Amino acid sequence: MARLIDEYGASLPPACSLICADYAPAMVNQVAKTAKTAVEQDPGSIWARVDARVLDALDLNSIADNSHSHVAAGLVSKYTHSSLSKNGSPC
């Protein structure tokens, strides 16, 4: 998340919210700690819009449909293709 914010944060619209999710609680805690430090240093930081959650990338039902426009994922590619239906949709 830090790399994405460093690279693209300045161009994100003010209404843009960000979810940073991982299956490992330790990873989510690290993001939350980074966000907390950034917001303490700059309350207007984009890090104030980061929602860190423990989630399974193959089960995102807890994220409302049409609530976010983009998804960036790493280390899930070997599972993604096999989890799609024949027409390419996850259902």
C-alpha positions, -999 to 999 in steps of 0.1 A, spaced: 0 0 0 28 24 8 43 21 -27 9 27 -43 2 58 -21 37 71 -28 33 67 -65 -4 76 -70 -16 92 -38 -14 128 -50 -36 120 -80 -64 102 -61 -96 122 -58 -105 133 -22 -135 110 -21 -114 79 -29 -113 54 -1 -87 26 1 -90 -9 15 -57 -27 23 -65 -64 30 -45 -94 37 -51 -129 51 -24 -125 77 -33 -103 107 4 -93 111 5 -78 76 -28 -58 83 -14 -47 117 17 -34 99 -4 -13 75 -25 0 104 7 10 122 20 28 91 -13 46 86 -15 56 123 20 71 122 14 89 89 -19 104 102 -2 115 134 24 134 114 -1 148 89 -38 145 98 -47 153 61 -26 124 49 -42 100 24 -34 73 49 -64 86 69 -85 70 41 -69 36 44 -91 9 59 -69 -21 69 -88 -54 71 -81 -91 75 -97 -106 44 -94 -136 21 -87 -124 -14 -109 -152 -28 -138 -142 -6 -145 -104 -8 -182 -106 1 -177 -82 30 -169 -54 5 -201 -40 -10 -207 -44 -47 -198 -12 -67 -182 4 -37 -147 5 -52 -135 10 -87 -101 -8 -87 -85 -39 -72 -48 -45 -70 -36 -79 -59 -4 -98 -55 3 -134 -48 -32 -145 -57 -27 -150 -94 -22 -187 -93 -57 -190 -77 -75 -163 -96 -78 -181 -130 -90 -214 -115 -117 -196 -95 -133 -179 -125 -162 -195 -143 -160 -203 -180 -171 -168 -190 -144 -152 -168 -167 -140 -141 -163 -151 -105 -198 -164 -103 
